Amino acid sequence: MYAIQWPSGENAGALSLADVTRVLTVENAANEHALAAVLAPQVVAVAKDYSHVFAASTTFGKDLMPRVAALLGTAQISDIMAVESANRFRRPIYAGNAIVTVETDPAATIVGTVRSASFEAAASGGSAPIEKASVNVELPTHTRFVSVSAAKNDRPDLQTASRVISGGRALGSADGFKILYSLADKLGAAVGASRAAVDAGYAPNELQVGQTGKIIAPELYMAVGISGAIQHLTGIKDARTIVAINKDGEAPIFEVADIGLVGDLFQIVPEIEKMIG
Ligand SMILES: Cc1cc2nc3c(=O)[nH]c(=O)nc-3n(C[C@H](O)[C@H](O)[C@H](O)COP(=O)(O)OP(=O)(O)OC[C@H]3O[C@@H](n4cnc5c(N)ncnc54)[C@H](O)[C@@H]3O)c2cc1C
């Protein structure tokens, strides 16, 4: 198994994964900021000798891989959740309401994005060498980096956190969300949000969980004031334990919750925080 390393070193963790035997690094000043349009031809140059080219189904992977597939003249398999053979995979469709098994031409390079939440974490303990890959391709000039504005916080990353507390429309405002941040800090949890909460401006876009947000698989997921729409549940299908707080005992979220608390979140959340101390 091979991994490609970006100059930013963001995927330096690839070195220590048990089954990674080599890490290829592509040195090019144009890669200072990871732009899918610029990286795709370089990935293709490195990857054309390989049978499979995969990236995680993150926002970045979903941006990069369709370009890689297009340049290789093949179709992409999105959101792989199970591998049945070298060219046969299962993936969700209709917001996770159905699972489809797809097969690709084994003669073509197989390009896909993988739902990391559907797989066990790879074992660590490897020490793969880093090798420089020489890539000599013309890079596109139609896309260039202008600036980045990203919110920084010290909380765990939503996509990898073992505990996540998400809030919905019921929080009522960005100020209302503060009670979740406070509880999350005590629990060492990441904060997520429903789309309704994001659309209303209560929480930033990058916190959205669900079909059009992040797909996550934490040990503990607390859904606070979230109704449990199918598009939201798609994002937490693989969560180990789901705790729901909702004042409506008939809310669909209780159908998937392992623990349900029926009541006003503005009373329950501070009580939980007090209990934790
Ligand atoms: C194509 C498409 C993609 C979508 N993608 C996503 C996605 O990625 N993620 C996502 O989340 N949604 C997504 N949606 C939207 C989704 O259908 C729902 O509209 C959304 O999830 C609802 O958010 P909510 O549960 O916060 O709000 P609501 O459905 O309004 O639910 C609010 C809940 O809070 C409860 N409540 C109210 N006050 C209190 C209180 N004081 N204490 C306790 N409980 C209270 C209510 O009983 C209710 O159950 C998508 C929709 C479409 C069409």
The ligand as a Gaussian input file, in Angstrom:
#p B3LYP/6-31G(d) Opt

LIG

0 1
 C      -31.003000      17.296000       0.102000
 C      -31.055000      17.545000       1.587000
 C      -29.888000      17.381000       2.317000
 C      -29.905000      17.582000       3.696000
 N      -28.746000      17.382000       4.414000
 C      -28.785000      17.502000       5.751000
 C      -27.614000      17.262000       6.541000
 O      -26.516000      16.967000       6.033000
 N      -27.725000      17.373000       7.885000
 C      -28.891000      17.701000       8.513000
 O      -28.907000      17.782000       9.755000
 N      -29.995000      17.962000       7.793000
 C      -29.961000      17.892000       6.442000
 N      -31.077000      18.187000       5.726000
 C      -32.224000      18.823000       6.433000
 C      -33.100000      17.840000       7.168000
 O      -34.106000      17.331000       6.291000
 C      -33.808000      18.538000       8.356000
 O      -34.515000      19.652000       7.879000
 C      -32.857000      19.008000       9.451000
 O      -31.982000      17.952000       9.822000
 C      -33.668000      19.453000      10.663000
 O      -32.818000      19.998000      11.617000
 P      -33.235000      19.992000      13.147000
 O      -33.484000      18.599000      13.602000
 O      -32.220000      20.813000      13.869000
 O      -34.566000      20.867000      13.126000
 P      -36.092000      20.450000      13.345000
 O      -36.476000      19.376000      12.411000
 O      -36.855000      21.707000      13.337000
 O      -36.103000      19.820000      14.803000
 C      -35.930000      20.544000      15.981000
 C      -36.217000      19.572000      17.117000
 O      -35.970000      20.227000      18.345000
 C      -36.969000      19.848000      19.280000
 N      -37.039000      20.920000      20.281000
 C      -37.552000      22.175000      20.130000
 N      -37.350000      22.897000      21.265000
 C      -36.741000      22.063000      22.152000
 C      -36.295000      22.240000      23.498000
 N      -36.382000      23.409000      24.145000
 N      -35.703000      21.178000      24.107000
 C      -35.585000      19.969000      23.474000
 N      -35.988000      19.771000      22.191000
 C      -36.548000      20.810000      21.543000
 C      -38.223000      19.675000      18.466000
 O      -39.126000      18.780000      19.128000
 C      -37.680000      19.090000      17.154000
 O      -37.684000      17.661000      17.192000
 C      -31.092000      17.984000       4.352000
 C      -32.258000      18.141000       3.590000
 C      -32.243000      17.924000       2.245000
 C      -33.506000      18.082000       1.466000

